[in-house]
Amino acid sequence: MPHVFDTSSLEAKILLLLVEVYPITDKDIARYLETSQRKVSACLQGLVKKGLVRLEPLPDTNFVTIASGDFQFKGRETEQLKKVQEKMKKRKEFKTPDEDNSAMYG
């Protein structure tokens, strides 16, 4: 069952931003959403525990990526959500050479 987020929540705003922008750091997310890095970090840790995002730590920052598209949104911004769903569908269809090694080693 997918995780459901209200479009006005910080979690939803972070997920929507991750669909639109990559690569992005936790610091960039805080700046873009005009909130504290501490709030963003706490929210990201929750999303990591749910298996929805992945953090790639570097010495001075963390890169953030979507780990799973198993989430949905509820709220009024339906047009924006349709665009997100289309982008997530395209991501699932696209395979990088690393993800599809069968042709190389088959």
C-alpha positions in Angstrom: 0.0 0.0 0.0 1.5 3.4 -1.0 2.3 6.1 1.5 -0.2 9.0 1.3 0.9 12.5 2.0 -1.1 15.8 2.1 0.3 18.1 -0.5 0.8 20.9 2.1 3.1 18.7 4.3 6.8 19.1 4.2 7.2 15.5 3.3 5.1 16.0 0.2 6.9 19.2 -0.8 10.2 17.4 -0.5 9.0 14.4 -2.6 7.6 16.8 -5.3 10.9 18.7 -5.4 12.8 15.4 -5.8 10.7 14.4 -8.8 11.5 17.8 -10.4 15.1 18.3 -9.5 18.1 16.0 -9.4 20.8 16.1 -8.3 19.9 18.0 -5.1 21.3 18.2 -1.6 19.6 18.5 1.7 20.9 22.1 2.0 19.4 23.0 -1.4 16.0 21.5 -0.4 16.0 23.7 2.7 16.8 26.8 0.7 14.3 26.1 -2.0 11.5 25.3 0.5 12.6 28.3 2.7 12.7 26.2 5.9 15.4 25.2 8.3 17.9 22.5 7.4 17.1 20.9 10.7 13.4 20.4 9.8 14.4 19.1 6.4 16.9 16.6 7.9 14.3 15.3 10.4 11.8 14.9 7.6 14.3 13.2 5.3 15.1 10.7 8.1 11.4 9.8 8.3 11.3 9.3 4.5 14.4 7.2 4.6 12.8 4.9 7.3 9.8 4.6 5.0 12.1 3.5 2.2 11.0 6.4 -0.1 14.3 8.4 -0.3 18.0 7.6 -0.2 20.7 9.8 1.3 24.2 9.7 -0.2 26.4 11.3 2.4 29.4 13.5 1.6 31.6 15.2 4.2 29.7 18.5 4.2 26.3 17.6 2.8 23.9 14.8 1.7 22.6 14.2 -1.8 19.0 13.1 -1.8 17.4 10.7 -4.3 14.0 9.0 -4.6 14.4 5.3 -3.6 10.8 4.2 -4.3 7.9 5.7 -6.1 5.5 4.1 -3.7 3.7 7.3 -2.6 0.6 9.2 -3.4 -0.6 12.7 -2.6 -3.9 14.1 -1.4 -4.9 17.7 -1.6 -6.0 20.4 -4.0 -3.0 20.7 -6.3 -4.3 18.0 -8.7 -2.7 19.4 -11.9 0.7 19.4 -10.3 0.2 15.9 -9.0 -0.7 14.6 -12.5 2.7 16.0 -13.8 4.5 14.2 -10.9 2.7 10.9 -11.7 3.7 11.2 -15.4 7.4 11.9 -14.5 7.5 8.9 -12.1 6.0 6.7 -14.8 8.8 7.8 -17.2 11.4 7.1 -14.6 10.2 3.6 -14.2 10.3 3.0 -17.9 13.8 4.4 -18.3 16.7 2.0 -17.5 20.3 3.1 -17.2 23.0 0.8 -18.6 23.9 -0.2 -15.0 20.3 -1.3 -14.3 20.0 -3.4 -17.5 23.2 -5.4 -17.8 21.5 -8.4 -19.4 22.4 -7.3 -23.0 26.0 -6.8 -22.0 26.5 -10.1 -20.2 23.7 -12.2 -21.8 
